Amino acid sequence: MSCTCLFGKGTLTCHCAACHVTFTGAESFDRHQTIENGKVVCRDPATWMKDDGDPLFMAYRETPDGKPVWGRYRPDLPQRTFPVPA
């Protein structure tokens, strides 16, 4: 499977070839996938919330093609906002 997304470089960057979302590391990448009915399902990091209502992920930076790079939510860092795709 090949992917034409421009997600940048870095030893801690993980890009999902299934949903084409980029993460700051393997832990965040692994957390975005769940097993439902025996199949791997990618969850949208922008909509996944913790039990206390805080987001599980936040956008840390931008890929070269302008898409967010997601990582674990940290309330001490500013949240990046990106336009909602049409």
NORZI-V107249 format. One record per pair of residues at least 4 apart in sequence whose C-alpha atoms are under 7 Angstrom apart, sorted by the first residue. I is the first residue (numbers start at 1). GAP is how many residues later the second one is. Records with the same first field share a line. If there is no record, write none. Layout:
I=GAP / GAP
//
This chain:
3=14
6=57 / 58 / 59
7=15 / 56 / 57
8=55 / 56
9=4
12=12 / 13
13=10 / 11 / 12
14=8 / 9 / 10 / 11 / 12 / 15
15=5 / 6 / 7 / 8
16=4 / 5 / 6
19=23
22=47 / 48
23=5 / 6 / 46 / 47 / 48
24=4 / 45 / 46 / 47
25=4
26=4
27=4
28=4 / 43 / 44
32=10 / 11 / 13
33=7 / 8 / 9 / 10
34=6 / 7 / 8
35=4 / 5 / 6
36=4 / 5
44=4
45=12
46=11
48=7 / 8
49=4 / 5 / 6 / 7
50=4 / 5 / 6
55=18
56=16 / 17
57=13 / 14 / 15 / 16
58=12 / 13 / 14 / 15 / 21
59=9 / 10 / 11 / 12 / 20 / 21
60=9 / 10 / 11 / 19 / 20
61=7 / 8
62=4 / 5 / 6 / 7
63=4 / 5 / 6
//
